[in-house]
Amino acid sequence: MTTANTMFKVMSAGALALALQACGGGSSAPAPSAPTPSTPPPAATGTPAPTTGTSSGSNATAGSVVPPAPGGFKESPLLADPRPRLASAEVGSFLPTRGPFTFPAPYKSRGARITNESDCNGSDCVQSVGYSYWKNINNHVHDDTMYVFVGLNSSRGGTGPTLFSYNKVTEEVTNAGPLFDIDSKFYSATGEGWYFSATLPNALYVRDGSSLVRYDVVTKTTETVFNVATEFGAGHEIWQTHSSNDDRVHSATLRSTEDYQALGCIVYFEDSGKFERFDKQGSYDECQIDKSGRHLLIKENIDGSAGEDNRIIDLHSGKERVLKDEDGAAGHSDLGYGSMVAADNHSSKPNAQRVWDFLASSLTGPLVYQTANWDASAPAHVSYANARDDVPLADQYACGSSASKRTATHANEVVCFMLDGSEEVLVVAPTMTDLEASGGGSDSYSRMPKGNLDVTGEYFVWTSNMGGGRQDLFIVRIPSKVLTDA
């Protein structure tokens, strides 16, 4: 993704999630070749539905029923009065050292603090969440407990990429330990660019140089999905990988190991063991497979004018369509099933977010979010990891997060919005991030929340420096019924 964009973009459609558009991505560490992970439940079609309730209602597990998420409120982003960012003293008044808490009024939503200084031996070691389209939460639909991973910088007292568990019934948070031993080449990895499978509960996708591997976070065994060196030769590696929700189709940027320049995009079809390569045509950014595994999005400036264009390729028919930057091409974005939620940075509407249907006869995405002015970019990064293929697009929603030095509408909050064009917004929680505080990295962009949804759309995870000198990982429950119920 292009970090210089001032307006950001998002995607949408279908069933679980792999979000798109990141700045960088992937960890530098590789993974050992090992046996296949323990076999989780078979991949489902679309997002796993809750045991009870509606597709966008509260999630119930096989053995327990989790009550609807509390708090949250709806408002029009065109009429809303901006709320100031919470000061560090205010944040400290309601946060526990670890575990559940309730955000103060007017939010009143339920959150959980996942990490604290004891995980870092007192230092600032919690790495930023990878990105809005890479899932840090596993598929927990049939379990009372979910897994969350985050990088804990091993050079700052952390244990490398580390697993945490969160019990949805008791709200108990537990540090489940490092994902890799101290002598593993992954121990020093940031975890950026890694993501949980949308269907396999224990499977974490990890980039390993020229290979994409599936790592079982419980048995700690590894399975190689593909290796581009076997197809394209030595001197090639992958970057910014993505996978379809059924785990059968995968995409990645193909790079040269000599100068790390992008050569284009590859798609790997796991059922046939075949690769398809798409060489770059201009100034290349990234690519992503959609959640169905049928549509490929490539972001690059093809014509050398305006900004980044989108190549949208139907892998079934081979048909390619081009969405020019000036026509609303996505920068920051997330993909669904044959669809995309993305910011339109050429719109006359401030902070315009649109939904694009890749199968529509015309690539004209309807407006689903806007604000009244250009005071700040919000939401800056949007996640559509809860996309479904068995629910109409208009009945679904995406969520995003932002942080800004300015007081502006939704500029420092987690919000969700419907994809039906109603432009109704659910305000969920404050992100608690101060871009001028020292915690969370050396620059403002590294401190941005960039949070992501889980596959149910009921939990959102992000990192925040809480206005101070260290960064921690947080989860908030999404009170989606406030947004989806008439």
C-alpha positions in Angstrom: 0.0 0.0 0.0 1.1 3.5 -0.5 1.7 5.2 2.8 1.7 8.7 1.3 -2.0 8.6 0.5 -3.9 11.0 2.6 -7.2 9.4 2.0 -7.5 5.7 2.6 -9.5 2.8 1.1 -11.3 -0.4 2.0 -12.9 -3.5 0.4 -15.9 -5.8 0.8 -18.0 -8.9 0.0 -18.5 -12.6 1.0 -17.6 -14.6 4.0 -14.6 -14.3 6.4 -11.7 -12.1 6.0 -8.3 -11.3 4.6 -7.9 -7.7 4.5 -5.9 -5.8 2.0 -3.6 -2.9 1.5 -0.6 -2.9 3.8 2.5 -0.9 4.1 5.3 -3.4 4.0 4.4 -6.7 5.4 5.8 -10.0 6.2 8.4 -10.9 8.7 12.0 -11.4 7.8 12.2 -14.7 9.6 11.6 -18.1 8.0 10.1 -21.3 9.3 11.4 -24.8 9.7 10.0 -27.5 7.4 8.0 -30.0 9.5 5.0 -32.3 9.6 1.6 -31.2 8.6 -0.4 -29.4 11.3 -3.1 -31.3 13.2 -6.3 -31.4 11.2 -8.8 -28.8 12.3 -12.5 -28.9 11.3 -13.0 -28.9 7.5 -13.1 -25.5 5.7 -16.5 -24.0 5.6 -18.2 -22.1 2.8 -18.5 -18.5 3.9 -18.1 -17.1 7.3 -19.0 -19.6 10.1 -22.4 -18.6 11.3 -23.1 -18.2 15.1 -24.8 -21.1 16.7 -27.6 -18.8 17.7 -28.6 -15.3 16.6 -28.2 -13.7 13.1 -25.2 -13.5 10.9 -24.3 -10.1 12.2 -25.6 -10.6 15.7 -23.9 -11.8 18.9 -21.8 -15.0 18.5 -22.6 -18.1 20.5 -20.2 -21.0 20.8 -20.9 -24.7 20.8 -21.1 -25.0 24.6 -21.8 -21.6 25.8 -23.9 -18.5 24.9 -22.1 -15.2 24.9 -24.6 -12.4 25.6 -25.0 -9.5 23.1 -22.2 -7.0 23.2 -23.1 -3.9 25.3 -22.6 -0.2 24.5 -22.0 1.5 21.2 -24.3 4.1 19.6 -25.3 5.1 16.1 -24.9 8.5 14.5 -24.6 10.2 11.2 -21.0 11.1 10.3 -22.3 14.2 8.5 -24.1 15.5 11.7 -21.9 14.2 14.5 -20.0 16.5 16.8 -16.4 15.3 17.0 -15.2 13.9 20.4 -11.7 14.8 21.6 -9.1 12.1 22.0 -9.0 10.7 25.6 -6.0 12.0 27.6 -3.6 9.5 29.1 -5.0 10.2 32.6 -8.5 9.4 31.5 -7.4 6.2 29.9 -5.5 5.2 33.0 -8.6 5.7 35.1 -10.5 2.7 33.6 -7.9 0.3 32.2 -6.9 -2.8 34.3 -3.4 -4.2 34.2 -4.9 -7.1 32.1 -8.3 -8.4 31.3 -11.8 -7.0 30.8 -13.1 -3.5 31.3 -15.8 -1.1 30.1 -15.1 2.0 28.1 -16.5 5.2 29.7 -19.5 7.1 28.4 -20.6 7.7 25.7 -19.1 4.4 24.4 -19.9 1.9 27.2 -18.6 -1.0 25.1 -16.8 -4.0 26.6 -13.1 -4.3 26.0 -10.1 -6.4 27.1 -6.5 -5.5 27.6 -4.4 -8.4 26.2 -0.8 -7.3 27.0 0.9 -5.4 29.7 4.4 -4.5 30.8 5.0 -7.9 32.4 5.0 -9.4 28.9 7.9 -7.1 28.0 9.9 -7.1 31.2 8.8 -3.5 31.8 9.8 -2.2 28.4 7.8 -1.1 25.3 8.0 -4.3 23.2 4.5 -4.8 21.8 4.7 -4.6 18.0 2.0 -2.9 16.0 -0.9 -5.1 14.8 0.2 -6.2 11.3 -2.6 -4.5 9.3 -6.3 -4.2 8.8 -6.5 -7.1 6.3 -4.4 -9.6 8.2 -6.2 -11.4 10.9 -4.7 -11.5 14.4 -7.6 -13.4 15.8 -8.3 -17.1 14.9 -11.5 -18.7 13.8 -13.1 -19.3 17.3 -16.7 -19.9 16.2 -17.0 -23.3 17.9 -14.9 -22.6 20.9 -15.4 -20.6 24.1 -11.7 -19.4 23.8 -10.2 -17.4 21.0 -6.5 -17.1 20.2 -4.8 -13.8 19.5 -1.2 -13.3 18.4 1.1 -10.3 18.4 4.8 -9.7 18.1 6.7 -8.9 21.3 10.0 -7.4 20.2 12.7 -9.9 21.5 15.3 -7.1 21.6 13.2 -5.1 24.0 12.4 -7.8 26.6 9.7 -9.6 24.6 9.3 -13.2 23.6 8.9 -12.7 19.8 5.5 -13.5 18.2 3.4 -14.6 21.2 0.0 -16.3 21.6 -2.7 -15.1 24.0 -6.0 -16.6 24.8 -9.3 -14.8 25.6 -12.2 -16.7 27.0 -15.4 -15.2 25.5 -17.5 -16.3 28.5 -15.3 -15.4 31.5 -13.4 -12.7 29.7 -10.2 -14.1 31.2 -7.0 -13.2 29.3 -3.9 -15.5 29.4 -0.4 -15.3 28.0 -0.1 -18.7 26.3 3.6 -18.2 25.5 5.8 -17.6 22.5 4.9 -19.2 19.2 8.6 -20.2 18.6 11.6 -21.3 20.6 14.3 -18.8 21.3 16.6 -20.5 18.8 14.1 -20.3 16.0 14.7 -17.9 13.2 11.1 -16.7 13.8 11.8 -15.6 17.3 13.0 -12.2 16.2 10.2 -11.7 13.7 7.7 -8.9 14.1 4.7 -11.0 13.0 3.7 -8.4 10.4 2.2 -10.0 7.4 1.3 -13.2 9.3 -2.4 -14.0 9.6 -4.8 -16.7 10.9 -6.7 -18.9 8.5 -10.3 -17.9 8.1 -11.5 -21.5 8.6 -8.7 -23.6 10.3 -8.8 -22.6 14.0 -5.1 -23.3 14.8 -3.5 -22.4 11.5 -1.4 -19.3 11.2 0.1 -18.3 7.8 3.7 -17.3 8.0 6.0 -16.0 5.2 9.3 -17.9 5.0 11.5 -16.3 2.3 10.4 -18.0 -0.9 7.7 -20.1 0.9 4.3 -19.7 2.5 3.8 -22.0 5.5 0.9 -23.0 7.7 1.9 -23.1 11.3 -0.2 -24.9 13.9 -0.1 -22.7 17.0 -1.1 -25.5 19.3 1.0 -28.4 18.1 3.7 -26.1 16.8 4.2 -28.0 13.6 4.6 -26.6 10.1 3.3 -27.4 6.6 4.7 -25.8 3.5 1.9 -24.4 1.3 4.1 -23.4 -1.7 7.7 -22.4 -2.6 8.2 -20.0 -5.5 11.8 -21.1 -5.9 10.6 -24.5 -7.2 8.6 -22.7 -10.0 10.6 -19.5 -10.7 14.1 -20.5 -9.5 16.4 -19.3 -6.9 16.7 -15.6 -6.4 12.9 -15.1 -5.8 11.0 -14.5 -2.6 7.4 -13.6 -1.7 6.0 -10.6 0.1 2.5 -9.5 1.4 0.8 -12.9 1.1 -3.0 -13.5 1.3 -5.2 -16.6 1.2 -8.8 -17.3 0.2 -11.2 -18.1 3.0 -11.3 -21.8 2.1 -7.4 -21.9 2.2 -7.2 -23.2 -1.3 -6.0 -20.2 -3.3 -3.1 -17.9 -2.3 -1.5 -14.7 -3.6 1.8 -13.0 -3.0 4.0 -10.3 -4.5 7.0 -11.9 -6.2 10.3 -10.2 -5.5 13.9 -10.5 -6.5 16.3 -11.4 -3.6 19.1 -9.4 -5.3 17.5 -5.9 -5.0 14.1 -6.7 -3.4 12.3 -5.1 -6.3 8.7 -6.3 -7.0 8.4 -8.4 -10.2 4.7 -8.8 -10.1 2.1 -11.0 -8.5 1.7 -14.8 -8.3 -1.3 -16.9 -7.5 -1.0 -20.4 -6.2 -3.9 -23.0 -6.6 -3.4 -25.5 -3.8 -5.7 -28.1 -5.3 -3.8 -28.3 -8.6 -0.4 -27.3 -7.4 -0.2 -24.7 -10.2 1.1 -21.1 -10.2 -0.1 -18.2 -12.3 2.1 -15.2 -12.7 1.1 -11.6 -13.5 4.1 -9.4 -14.3 4.0 -5.8 -13.2 2.9 -3.2 -15.7 3.8 0.0 -13.9 4.8 1.3 -10.5 3.8 -1.7 -8.5 2.4 -1.7 -4.9 0.8 -5.0 -4.0 -1.7 -7.7 -4.8 -4.4 -9.7 -3.0 -6.7 -12.6 -3.6 -10.3 -12.1 -2.6 -12.0 -14.3 -0.1 -13.6 -16.5 -2.7 -10.2 -17.2 -4.4 -11.7 -16.2 -7.8 -10.7 -12.5 -8.0 -7.3 -11.0 -7.9 -6.6 -7.3 -7.2 -3.3 -5.8 -8.3 -2.4 -2.3 -7.2 0.0 -0.4 -9.5 0.2 2.8 -11.4 -0.3 1.5 -15.0 -0.6 4.7 -17.0 1.9 6.9 -15.0 -0.8 9.5 -14.3 -2.8 10.4 -11.2 -2.0 7.7 -8.7 -2.3 4.0 -8.1 -4.7 2.0 -10.4 -6.4 -1.3 -9.8 -6.1 -4.3 -12.0 -9.1 -6.6 -11.2 -8.6 -10.1 -12.7 -11.3 -12.9 -12.8 -9.1 -16.0 -12.5 -12.0 -18.2 -13.8 -12.5 -16.4 -17.1 -9.2 -14.6 -17.4 -11.0 -11.3 -17.9 -9.1 -8.2 -16.6 -10.7 -4.9 -15.8 -8.9 -1.7 -14.8 -10.1 0.8 -12.3 -8.2 4.0 -12.7 -7.1 6.0 -9.6 -9.2 9.0 -10.7 -12.2 6.7 -11.0 -11.9 5.5 -7.3 -9.2 2.9 -7.4 -8.4 1.4 -4.0 -5.4 2.4 -1.9 -6.1 1.2 1.7 -8.8 -1.4 1.3 -10.1 -4.8 2.1 -11.7 -7.5 -0.1 -14.7 -9.6 0.4 -16.3 -12.2 -2.0 -15.9 -10.6 -5.4 -16.1 -7.2 -3.8 -14.0 -4.5 -2.2 -14.5 -1.8 0.4 -12.2 1.1 -0.4 -11.7 4.8 0.1 -12.2 7.0 -3.0 -9.5 9.6 -2.8 -10.8 11.4 -5.9 -14.3 11.9 -4.5 -15.6 15.4 -3.7 -17.0 13.8 -0.5 -14.7 14.0 2.5 -13.4 10.5 3.6 -15.6 8.8 1.0 -15.7 5.0 1.3 -17.3 2.9 -1.5 -18.2 -0.7 -2.1 -17.1 -2.2 -5.4 -18.7 -5.3 -7.0 -16.2 -7.0 -9.3 -19.0 -8.8 -11.2 -21.1 -5.7 -11.8 -21.4 -4.5 -15.4 -20.0 -1.1 -14.3 -17.2 -0.5 -11.8 -19.1 2.3 -10.0 -19.0 1.7 -6.3 -21.9 3.2 -4.2 -21.0 5.5 -1.4 -21.2 3.9 2.1 -19.4 6.4 4.3 -18.5 10.1 4.3 -17.8 12.9 6.8 -18.7 16.6 6.7 -15.2 17.9 6.3 -11.5 17.1 5.6 -10.3 17.8 9.1 -8.8 14.3 9.4 -8.7 10.9 7.6 -11.3 8.6 9.2 -11.6 5.7 9.3 -7.9 5.5 8.2 -7.8 1.7 7.9 -10.8 -0.5 7.4 -11.3 -4.2 7.9 -13.8 -6.4 6.3 -12.7 -9.7 7.8 -16.3 -10.6 8.6 -17.3 -10.7 4.9 -19.9 -13.4 4.0 -20.9 -15.1 0.8 -24.3 -16.2 2.1 -25.6 -12.8 3.2 -26.5 -9.9 0.9 -23.8 -7.3 0.7 -26.2 -4.6 1.8 -26.8 -6.5 5.1 -23.1 -6.5 6.0 -20.7 -4.0 7.6 -17.1 -3.1 7.8 -15.2 -1.6 10.7 -12.2 0.7 10.9 -9.9 2.6 13.2 -8.0 5.9 13.2 -5.8 8.1 15.2 -5.1 11.8 14.6 -3.5 14.8 16.2 -6.7 16.7 15.4 -10.2 16.6 16.9 -12.4 15.5 14.1 -15.3 13.2 13.4 -14.3 9.5 14.1 -10.6 10.6 13.9 -9.7 8.7 17.1 -12.3 6.0 17.3 -13.2 2.5 16.3 -16.3 2.7 14.1 -18.4 0.4 11.9 -20.6 1.2 8.9 -23.2 -0.6 6.9 -22.6 -1.4 3.3 -26.1 -0.5 2.1 -25.5 3.1 1.4 -27.4 4.3 4.4 -24.2 5.8 5.8 -25.2 4.9 9.4 -22.2 4.6 11.6 -21.8 2.6 14.8 -19.3 4.3 17.2 -17.7 1.5 19.2 -14.7 2.7 21.3 -11.9 5.2 21.5 -8.6 4.0 20.1 -6.7 5.7 23.0 -3.7 6.5 20.7 -1.7 9.6 20.9 0.4 10.0 17.8 2.8 12.4 19.7 3.4 10.0 22.6 6.5 7.9 22.4 4.9 4.4 22.8 4.5 2.2 19.8 7.3 3.1 17.4 9.4 5.9 16.0 6.9 7.6 13.8 3.2 8.4 13.6 2.4 5.8 11.0 3.8 3.0 13.1 1.6 4.1 16.0 -1.6 4.1 13.9 -4.1 1.5 15.2 -4.6 -0.4 11.9 -6.9 -2.9 13.7 -8.7 -5.9 12.2 -11.9 -7.8 12.7 -12.3 -11.4 13.5 -14.3 -13.7 11.1 -17.5 -13.2 13.0 -17.4 -9.4 13.0 -17.9 -9.4 16.7 -14.4 -8.7 17.9 -11.9 -6.0 16.8 -8.2 -6.0 17.8 -5.7 -3.2 17.7 -2.7 -1.7 19.4 -2.6 1.6 21.3 0.0 3.5 23.2 -2.7 4.9 25.6 -1.1 8.3 25.4 2.1 7.1 27.0 5.5 5.5 26.6 4.4 1.9 25.8 2.1 0.1 23.5 -0.4 -2.7 24.3 -2.9 -4.9 22.4 -6.6 -4.5 23.0 -9.8 -6.2 21.9 -13.3 -4.6 21.9 -16.6 -6.4 21.4 -18.6 -5.0 18.5 -22.2 -4.2 19.5 -23.3 -5.0 16.0 -27.0 -5.4 16.8 -27.1 -1.6 17.5 -26.0 -1.1 13.9 -27.8 -4.0 12.1 -31.2 -4.0 13.9 -33.8 -1.7 12.4 
